[in-house]
Amino acid sequence: MPRLTGTASPIQIGSEGYTLRAPGLVGEVRAMSTAENTTRGDGGLKEPALQAAIRQAGMVPGAVFEFDIETETPAVKSDGTRADGLTAETREGEPAVELSIPHLQRGAAYAVLYTDEADVTRWIMPANPPDAQVAAGAPVRFNLPRASAPTPPEGAGGQTRGAVTKLGRRLVRVVAWAGAPLLGPAVRAAAQAWEAAKRPYGLHRVTPDGYTADPVVMPAAAWGDLGAGRALLLLHGTFSSSQASFTQLGREALEALTSRYPAGVFAFNHPSLHHSPQDNIQFFLDHLPPETALDLDIMTHSRGGLVGRELVRRLGELRAQGRAVQVRKALLVASPNQGTILTDPANGIDLLDRYTNLLTSLPDNIYTYVLEGLLAIVKITAFAALSELPGLNCLPPNNPYLQGLNTAAEAGAEYFALAADYTPDAPGLLARLGKLVGDKFVDSIFGRANDVVVPTLGGYAAGSATAGFPLDDAHHVVFTGAAHVHHTNYFSTPVVRAQILEWLTG
C-alpha cells in the first residue's frame, strides 16, 4: 500500500502507471477494484447506481483510489507563499496535488469524480488536453484539491494554521470514454444521437401504477385519450424524463390527481439538450391530430416550465387556426423564468457538480437515470461549452430566447408557481456552495436565494414586462428552512405534494 510521506516526490499507485505528487500530505493510498468499491460504497454516492449510470452512458469505470489522510500541512504559508514548490491549482484556484495517468490512445477522454472527507463530490477535468501531447506520450494530469474537506466559515482556521491532524477518506474515481473532442455542430449531433436512443419523444398515460410504455413515439391512442376530457399534462426538466421526475409524487398523490382529471394524467417526454423549448412544443403540435381538442392543466419541473409557457403562448395562434386547445392552469415548479447562471459557459462544471451532489437523496433507479444524463453531458461537452446545445443555451440569464419569451403575449392560462430558497445542512456542502453571513446563506455563484440550480425569484417572476408576472401571493409559494426543498426533491417532499394537490384538485 503506497505511503504518502509529505514530500513532492512522485508516488506510484497500483500497477497501471498512475502517479501522485502530494507534498504536505501524510497517509496511505489504496488502489481499489471497481467491484470492491461497489460493494464497499461510500457515504457520498450510491456506488452500484453510479457504476450502472457510468456503463449506461457508454463510459468505462477506471481506477479507484482511496486516500486516507492522517496529517495535512497547508500549502500556503502565513505570508501567502507556497511552502512546497508545487504550483498546481484546481480550477477554483486552490492548491492542488497532481494525479497523472497514462494516456491510452488518441481519441480517449477522461474525467475524475472526486469525493472529499465530507462526502461532497466534484467533477475534475484534465489539466492538459489528452490528445494535445499524445505523440510525446505525455500522461493526462488532474489537479485534485490538496486541502482536506472544507468546513463552514465559522470553524475555518484560515491559511495561517499549522499542520493539522485529520483522519479523512477521499475517494478518486477515474472514468474514460472513446470519442474525439467535439466542437460546433458535432456537439449537437452527438446530443441528438444520444437523446434519440435514451431520451426520445413520447406521450404516455400516467397511473398510480406507473407509466404506459409504447414503442410508437406519439401513439394515436394516447392522443385520443388525452382529448377525451380535462387532462393533466406533465412536462419534465433537463437530463430527466417525466417518469424520473413525477413518480416521486408517490401513489397517494397520483391517485388524487388521476381522480381529479376525467381524461387522466399524461406525460410528454421530450429531449432537453439538442432541441429548444420551441422545438419541443412544435414537435408536440406537429403530432397533434387535427381533429383532437385538448382541455389541459399542466404541471412542469425546471426547464419544463419554459416548454409549458411555450405551449401557452401558442394558444392564440392555434385558436386562429381553428385548433381547439386550451390550458386552464399552469403549475410551474422550479421554473427558470429568469434563467440560471449555471448554464453560462464558465459554469458548466458547477452545474454538473450541483446536480451530482443533489441526486444522492433520490431512489437508486431515479439517481441512475438522471446521472446517466449528466454523464452524457460530461462526454459531449468535455471540450466544448454548454452553449453549443439549443436545449441549454436558452437558459443563461438575459439570453435572447428568454427575452423573447418574457415579452411575448400569452393567451390566458392561470399560473401557479413553487420555488425554494435552500440552505444546505451538511457542513461540507455548505462550505462548498457558499458561506453563512450571520444566519443567511450566500451562494458563491448566484449570490442570491436559489434552490441550488435556479434562482428563487425566477420561479415566480419573469421579465419586467411579462404579462401576469410576478405571480401574487395567492399563486406562488417559496419553501425555506426546515422544508429542506431543493431542485431535485420537490415532488418527494410532503409539503410540496400538499400544495400541488390544493391547487390542482381543490
FITORTOR-415834 format. One line per 5 residues: number of its first residue (from 1); for each residue z negated, y, x of C-alpha. Coordinates in Angstrom, 2 decimals. Last residue first. Layout:
residues N
NUM	Z Y X ~ ...
END
This chain:
residues 506
506	4.71 21.89 -59.06 ~ 7.06 19.28 -57.58 ~ 8.82 21.22 -54.84 ~ 6.33 23.97 -54.05 ~ 3.10 22.03 -54.51
501	4.62 18.92 -52.96 ~ 5.54 20.75 -49.79 ~ 2.11 22.38 -49.61 ~ 0.35 19.02 -49.87 ~ 2.58 17.48 -47.22
496	1.76 20.31 -44.83 ~ -1.98 19.86 -45.34 ~ -1.62 16.11 -44.79 ~ 0.17 16.36 -41.41 ~ 2.89 13.73 -40.80
491	5.64 16.05 -42.03 ~ 4.79 18.91 -39.68 ~ 4.37 16.72 -36.57 ~ 7.30 17.66 -34.30 ~ 7.06 21.44 -34.13
486	3.29 21.82 -34.08 ~ 0.52 21.62 -36.67 ~ -3.04 21.27 -35.42 ~ -4.47 22.30 -38.82 ~ -7.66 23.34 -37.00
481	-6.07 26.48 -35.65 ~ -3.02 27.78 -37.49 ~ -0.57 26.85 -40.24 ~ 1.65 29.66 -41.50 ~ 2.57 29.56 -45.19
476	5.54 31.18 -46.91 ~ 6.74 31.97 -50.42 ~ 3.71 33.52 -52.07 ~ 3.06 35.64 -49.01 ~ 6.49 37.27 -49.15
471	9.53 35.98 -47.29 ~ 10.91 38.22 -44.59 ~ 13.64 38.04 -45.71 ~ 15.36 38.23 -49.13 ~ 18.55 39.85 -47.81
466	18.71 39.85 -44.03 ~ 18.94 43.41 -42.69 ~ 16.08 43.25 -40.18 ~ 17.18 39.77 -39.17 ~ 15.24 36.63 -40.09
461	11.63 36.24 -41.21 ~ 9.88 33.11 -42.50 ~ 10.09 30.63 -39.61 ~ 11.17 33.35 -37.20 ~ 7.65 34.74 -37.23
456	6.23 31.51 -35.80 ~ 8.56 31.40 -32.82 ~ 10.34 28.06 -32.30 ~ 9.57 25.18 -29.90 ~ 5.82 25.19 -29.14
451	4.91 26.12 -32.76 ~ 5.04 29.80 -31.86 ~ 2.93 32.96 -31.61 ~ 4.00 35.37 -28.91 ~ 4.70 35.49 -25.16
446	7.52 33.02 -25.74 ~ 7.72 31.62 -22.21 ~ 4.15 31.53 -20.86 ~ 2.64 31.15 -24.34 ~ -0.40 33.35 -24.90
441	-3.32 31.60 -26.62 ~ -5.92 33.94 -28.10 ~ -9.68 33.41 -27.74 ~ -10.05 35.87 -24.87 ~ -6.66 35.67 -23.22
436	-6.04 31.95 -23.02 ~ -3.16 30.74 -20.93 ~ 0.30 29.26 -21.18 ~ 2.24 26.03 -21.62 ~ 0.97 24.06 -18.62
431	-2.60 25.33 -18.83 ~ -2.87 24.41 -22.49 ~ -1.15 21.09 -21.83 ~ -3.73 20.21 -19.18 ~ -6.68 21.44 -21.22
426	-5.71 19.33 -24.26 ~ -6.27 21.30 -27.47 ~ -2.93 23.08 -27.57 ~ -2.68 26.29 -29.64 ~ -0.07 26.20 -32.39
421	1.01 29.02 -34.68 ~ 2.92 27.13 -37.36 ~ 5.67 27.74 -39.91 ~ 6.44 26.66 -43.47 ~ 9.02 28.52 -45.54
416	10.11 28.96 -49.16 ~ 13.43 30.40 -50.30 ~ 14.73 30.83 -53.84 ~ 18.50 30.40 -53.65 ~ 20.63 33.34 -54.75
411	24.02 33.53 -53.18 ~ 23.61 34.84 -49.68 ~ 25.19 37.95 -48.17 ~ 25.70 37.71 -44.44 ~ 23.65 39.85 -42.04
406	21.38 37.12 -40.69 ~ 24.17 34.57 -40.39 ~ 26.33 36.96 -38.39 ~ 23.53 37.92 -36.00 ~ 22.61 34.26 -35.70
401	26.14 33.34 -34.61 ~ 26.48 36.30 -32.27 ~ 23.34 35.41 -30.28 ~ 20.29 37.58 -30.91 ~ 17.80 34.87 -29.96
396	19.26 31.67 -28.46 ~ 20.01 29.10 -31.19 ~ 23.74 29.04 -31.94 ~ 24.37 27.82 -28.38 ~ 22.68 24.57 -29.38
391	25.14 22.90 -31.76 ~ 28.07 24.58 -30.03 ~ 27.20 22.87 -26.70 ~ 28.18 24.62 -23.45 ~ 25.22 26.99 -23.92
386	22.92 24.10 -22.95 ~ 23.94 24.84 -19.37 ~ 25.58 22.42 -16.97 ~ 24.71 20.14 -14.07 ~ 22.31 17.74 -15.80
381	23.74 18.83 -19.17 ~ 25.13 15.53 -20.44 ~ 22.60 13.21 -18.86 ~ 19.44 15.21 -19.64 ~ 20.83 15.97 -23.10
376	21.29 12.25 -23.72 ~ 17.71 11.77 -22.57 ~ 16.55 14.19 -25.27 ~ 18.46 12.25 -27.91 ~ 16.91 8.98 -26.73
371	13.55 10.74 -26.97 ~ 14.17 11.27 -30.68 ~ 14.77 7.58 -31.41 ~ 12.10 6.20 -29.08 ~ 9.40 8.51 -30.46
366	10.47 7.67 -34.01 ~ 10.13 3.94 -33.34 ~ 6.87 4.37 -31.43 ~ 5.10 6.45 -34.08 ~ 4.74 10.13 -33.14
361	1.94 11.74 -31.10 ~ 3.84 11.22 -27.85 ~ 6.70 13.37 -29.12 ~ 5.00 16.66 -28.25 ~ 5.09 16.09 -24.48
356	8.78 15.15 -24.38 ~ 9.70 18.01 -26.74 ~ 8.02 20.56 -24.51 ~ 9.51 19.22 -21.30 ~ 13.05 19.05 -22.69
351	12.92 22.64 -23.91 ~ 11.42 23.73 -20.58 ~ 14.34 22.04 -18.82 ~ 16.79 24.14 -20.85 ~ 15.01 27.43 -20.22
346	17.43 29.31 -17.96 ~ 20.39 28.63 -20.26 ~ 18.60 30.19 -23.27 ~ 17.81 27.34 -25.65 ~ 14.05 27.72 -25.17
341	14.32 31.35 -26.30 ~ 14.43 30.16 -29.88 ~ 16.49 31.61 -32.69 ~ 15.41 34.28 -35.17 ~ 15.92 32.02 -38.17
336	14.70 29.09 -36.07 ~ 13.37 27.11 -39.07 ~ 10.01 25.41 -38.65 ~ 10.21 24.01 -42.22 ~ 12.64 25.79 -44.55
331	12.30 24.96 -48.24 ~ 15.40 26.01 -50.19 ~ 15.01 26.07 -53.97 ~ 17.81 26.47 -56.55 ~ 20.93 25.47 -54.63
326	24.08 25.41 -56.77 ~ 27.45 23.74 -56.53 ~ 30.03 23.68 -59.33 ~ 33.27 24.23 -57.39 ~ 35.66 26.57 -59.22
321	36.98 28.15 -56.03 ~ 35.04 31.33 -56.74 ~ 31.98 29.13 -57.18 ~ 32.53 27.69 -53.73 ~ 32.84 31.13 -52.15
316	29.61 32.25 -53.79 ~ 27.85 29.10 -52.66 ~ 28.88 29.42 -49.00 ~ 25.78 31.45 -48.06 ~ 23.56 28.71 -49.44
311	25.29 25.98 -47.44 ~ 24.99 27.95 -44.22 ~ 21.31 28.55 -45.01 ~ 20.79 24.80 -45.15 ~ 22.51 24.25 -41.81
306	20.39 27.05 -40.33 ~ 17.25 25.37 -41.63 ~ 18.46 22.08 -40.17 ~ 17.84 23.69 -36.78 ~ 14.10 23.08 -37.40
301	13.46 20.95 -40.49 ~ 15.06 21.33 -43.89 ~ 14.27 20.78 -47.55 ~ 16.99 21.43 -50.11 ~ 16.94 21.77 -53.89
296	20.22 20.86 -55.46 ~ 22.40 20.82 -58.58 ~ 25.75 19.50 -57.38 ~ 28.92 19.07 -59.43 ~ 31.43 16.46 -58.25
291	35.04 16.77 -59.47 ~ 36.42 17.90 -56.11 ~ 34.75 15.04 -54.18 ~ 32.53 16.52 -51.42 ~ 33.95 15.27 -48.13
286	35.29 18.63 -46.94 ~ 32.08 20.26 -48.19 ~ 29.83 18.19 -45.94 ~ 32.17 18.56 -42.96 ~ 32.22 22.33 -43.50
281	28.43 22.25 -43.66 ~ 28.13 20.60 -40.26 ~ 30.85 22.76 -38.68 ~ 29.02 25.92 -39.76 ~ 25.77 24.52 -38.35
276	27.63 24.06 -35.05 ~ 29.04 20.71 -33.91 ~ 28.74 19.15 -30.44 ~ 24.93 19.03 -30.38 ~ 23.39 18.68 -33.85
271	25.48 15.86 -35.28 ~ 24.79 15.44 -39.02 ~ 22.70 13.26 -41.29 ~ 22.64 14.47 -44.90 ~ 19.64 12.90 -46.61
266	19.24 12.26 -50.31 ~ 16.38 12.30 -52.83 ~ 16.92 11.25 -56.41 ~ 19.22 12.14 -59.31 ~ 16.29 12.77 -61.65
261	14.26 14.62 -58.99 ~ 10.47 14.76 -59.41 ~ 9.83 11.02 -59.28 ~ 11.69 10.79 -55.96 ~ 9.49 13.57 -54.60
256	6.19 12.04 -55.71 ~ 7.19 8.63 -54.34 ~ 8.20 10.25 -51.05 ~ 4.78 11.91 -50.82 ~ 2.96 8.61 -51.40
251	5.20 6.64 -49.04 ~ 4.76 8.78 -45.96 ~ 6.10 12.22 -45.09 ~ 6.80 10.90 -41.59 ~ 9.88 9.24 -43.07
246	11.26 12.79 -43.07 ~ 12.07 13.38 -39.43 ~ 13.22 10.06 -37.96 ~ 15.14 9.07 -41.09 ~ 16.59 12.57 -41.47
241	18.02 12.32 -37.99 ~ 16.99 13.72 -34.63 ~ 18.07 15.46 -31.43 ~ 18.12 18.83 -33.25 ~ 16.82 19.19 -36.81
236	17.09 17.35 -40.12 ~ 18.52 18.34 -43.51 ~ 17.13 16.72 -46.66 ~ 18.80 17.16 -50.07 ~ 16.69 17.00 -53.24
231	18.52 16.24 -56.47 ~ 18.99 17.66 -59.98 ~ 21.38 15.48 -61.88 ~ 24.00 12.76 -61.30 ~ 25.77 14.65 -58.51
226	23.87 12.95 -55.69 ~ 24.51 9.54 -57.29 ~ 28.26 10.09 -57.41 ~ 28.27 11.43 -53.87 ~ 26.38 8.34 -52.70
221	28.89 6.06 -54.38 ~ 31.77 7.82 -52.63 ~ 30.34 6.91 -49.23 ~ 30.17 9.65 -46.56 ~ 30.43 7.83 -43.22
216	31.01 4.34 -44.63 ~ 28.94 1.73 -42.78 ~ 26.14 2.27 -45.31 ~ 22.40 2.13 -44.68 ~ 20.16 3.22 -47.54
211	16.98 4.89 -46.36 ~ 13.41 3.72 -46.74 ~ 11.00 2.07 -49.18 ~ 9.81 5.35 -50.73 ~ 13.49 5.99 -51.49
206	16.11 8.10 -49.71 ~ 19.82 7.87 -50.53 ~ 22.07 8.44 -47.54 ~ 24.96 10.73 -46.67 ~ 26.26 10.20 -43.14
201	27.60 11.97 -40.09 ~ 27.13 10.16 -36.82 ~ 24.14 10.36 -34.45 ~ 24.41 7.41 -32.02 ~ 28.07 6.44 -31.60
196	29.78 9.62 -32.78 ~ 26.87 11.56 -31.26 ~ 27.53 10.13 -27.79 ~ 31.28 10.73 -27.93 ~ 30.81 14.28 -29.21
191	28.22 15.06 -26.54 ~ 30.60 13.85 -23.82 ~ 33.44 15.93 -25.27 ~ 31.18 18.99 -25.48 ~ 30.24 18.68 -21.81
186	33.85 17.99 -20.79 ~ 34.90 21.31 -22.35 ~ 33.01 23.31 -19.67 ~ 31.28 21.31 -16.94 ~ 30.26 17.70 -16.44
181	28.97 16.25 -13.19 ~ 30.37 12.73 -12.68 ~ 28.75 9.89 -14.53 ~ 26.54 6.92 -13.86 ~ 22.84 7.03 -14.65
176	19.53 7.08 -12.87 ~ 15.85 7.35 -13.79 ~ 12.95 7.77 -11.36 ~ 9.40 7.61 -12.75 ~ 6.55 9.32 -10.92
171	3.00 8.81 -12.17 ~ 0.02 10.85 -11.06 ~ -3.48 9.45 -11.07 ~ -6.49 11.57 -10.28 ~ -9.73 11.33 -8.36
166	-10.33 14.92 -7.43 ~ -12.04 16.02 -4.24 ~ -11.26 19.61 -3.42 ~ -10.40 21.20 -0.10 ~ -11.06 24.92 -0.02
161	-10.75 27.45 -2.81 ~ -8.92 30.70 -2.16 ~ -5.91 29.92 -4.32 ~ -7.78 30.25 -7.61 ~ -10.78 28.27 -8.76
156	-9.47 27.53 -12.20 ~ -12.00 26.75 -14.87 ~ -11.45 29.73 -17.18 ~ -7.69 29.58 -16.60 ~ -7.50 26.08 -18.09
151	-6.95 23.35 -15.53 ~ -3.67 22.50 -13.85 ~ -3.14 18.92 -12.71 ~ -3.48 18.48 -8.97 ~ -1.44 20.64 -6.68
146	1.66 19.33 -4.90 ~ 4.10 19.54 -7.77 ~ 7.15 17.39 -7.02 ~ 10.25 18.67 -5.25 ~ 12.94 16.03 -5.56
141	15.44 15.19 -2.84 ~ 18.53 13.02 -3.04 ~ 19.30 11.50 0.32 ~ 22.12 12.70 2.60 ~ 24.69 10.07 3.47
136	26.98 12.60 5.10 ~ 29.75 11.88 2.63 ~ 27.23 12.15 -0.20 ~ 26.38 15.75 0.60 ~ 27.42 17.64 -2.53
131	27.34 14.47 -4.61 ~ 23.57 14.49 -5.03 ~ 23.07 18.18 -5.92 ~ 20.03 19.21 -3.83 ~ 16.66 19.99 -5.43
126	17.26 17.10 -7.81 ~ 16.00 17.52 -11.40 ~ 12.35 17.32 -12.43 ~ 11.39 16.67 -16.04 ~ 7.76 17.36 -16.92
121	4.87 15.38 -18.34 ~ 1.26 16.29 -19.03 ~ -1.07 13.31 -18.88 ~ -3.87 15.41 -17.34 ~ -3.50 13.64 -13.98
116	0.20 14.53 -13.84 ~ 3.24 12.84 -15.34 ~ 6.61 13.26 -13.59 ~ 9.91 12.12 -15.07 ~ 12.38 12.25 -12.21
111	16.13 12.70 -12.56 ~ 19.18 11.09 -11.03 ~ 22.96 11.06 -11.03 ~ 25.45 8.53 -9.72 ~ 29.07 9.60 -9.46
106	29.32 9.01 -5.76 ~ 27.13 6.11 -4.76 ~ 23.57 5.05 -4.01 ~ 21.93 8.29 -2.94 ~ 18.78 7.15 -1.19
101	15.53 8.69 -2.48 ~ 13.57 11.60 -1.06 ~ 10.27 12.84 -2.54 ~ 9.12 16.17 -1.14 ~ 5.73 17.72 -1.88
96	5.72 21.05 -3.63 ~ 4.11 24.49 -3.54 ~ 4.69 26.01 -7.00 ~ 7.67 28.30 -7.60 ~ 8.42 27.15 -11.16
91	11.49 25.25 -9.93 ~ 9.15 23.35 -7.64 ~ 8.76 24.57 -4.07 ~ 9.42 23.17 -0.59 ~ 8.15 25.30 2.29
86	6.29 22.67 4.30 ~ 4.61 24.37 7.27 ~ 1.19 23.11 6.20 ~ -1.12 26.05 5.53 ~ 1.36 28.33 3.80
81	0.42 31.99 3.78 ~ -1.25 33.88 0.91 ~ -4.18 35.28 2.91 ~ -6.58 32.86 1.13 ~ -4.48 29.96 2.36
76	-1.82 28.28 0.27 ~ -1.14 24.53 0.36 ~ -4.42 23.61 -1.28 ~ -6.21 20.66 0.35 ~ -6.36 17.72 -2.04
71	-8.62 14.71 -1.68 ~ -8.61 11.40 -3.53 ~ -5.14 11.38 -5.06 ~ -3.99 8.10 -6.62 ~ -0.21 8.37 -6.73
66	1.59 5.78 -8.85 ~ 5.23 5.19 -8.20 ~ 8.00 3.91 -10.48 ~ 11.44 3.03 -9.16 ~ 14.44 3.12 -11.41
61	14.98 2.85 -15.16 ~ 18.76 2.82 -15.67 ~ 20.24 5.19 -18.22 ~ 22.59 4.40 -21.09 ~ 20.56 6.35 -23.65
56	19.46 3.09 -25.28 ~ 18.04 1.89 -21.95 ~ 16.00 5.04 -21.39 ~ 14.81 5.03 -25.01 ~ 13.59 1.44 -24.71
51	11.77 2.28 -21.48 ~ 10.01 5.16 -23.20 ~ 9.06 3.01 -26.19 ~ 7.56 0.38 -23.89 ~ 5.75 3.08 -21.85
46	4.32 5.28 -24.56 ~ 3.65 8.39 -22.52 ~ 0.63 10.41 -21.45 ~ -2.22 7.93 -21.32 ~ -0.50 5.40 -19.14
41	1.21 2.05 -19.52 ~ 0.05 -1.19 -17.93 ~ 2.58 -3.47 -19.59 ~ 5.46 -1.08 -19.09 ~ 4.35 -0.20 -15.57
36	4.42 -3.83 -14.52 ~ 7.83 -4.40 -16.10 ~ 9.27 -1.33 -14.37 ~ 7.89 -2.56 -11.05 ~ 5.24 -0.47 -9.38
31	5.13 1.22 -5.96 ~ 1.60 2.31 -5.11 ~ 0.75 5.44 -3.21 ~ -2.75 6.00 -1.90 ~ -4.99 8.96 -1.21
26	-5.14 12.12 0.86 ~ -2.93 15.07 0.01 ~ -2.71 18.10 2.28 ~ 0.76 17.30 3.54 ~ 2.85 15.17 1.14
21	6.21 14.14 2.61 ~ 7.42 11.12 0.66 ~ 10.11 8.56 1.49 ~ 12.15 6.11 -0.58 ~ 14.38 3.73 1.37
16	14.30 0.81 -1.05 ~ 11.46 -1.24 0.44 ~ 8.44 0.47 -1.11 ~ 7.32 3.94 -0.14 ~ 7.81 5.08 3.46
11	5.71 8.11 4.40 ~ 7.30 11.12 6.09 ~ 4.89 13.08 8.36 ~ 3.51 16.28 6.83 ~ -0.12 15.17 7.27
6	-2.81 14.60 4.60 ~ -3.07 10.87 5.26 ~ -1.41 9.45 2.15 ~ -1.63 5.67 2.57 ~ 1.13 3.25 1.71
1	0.00 0.00 0.00
END
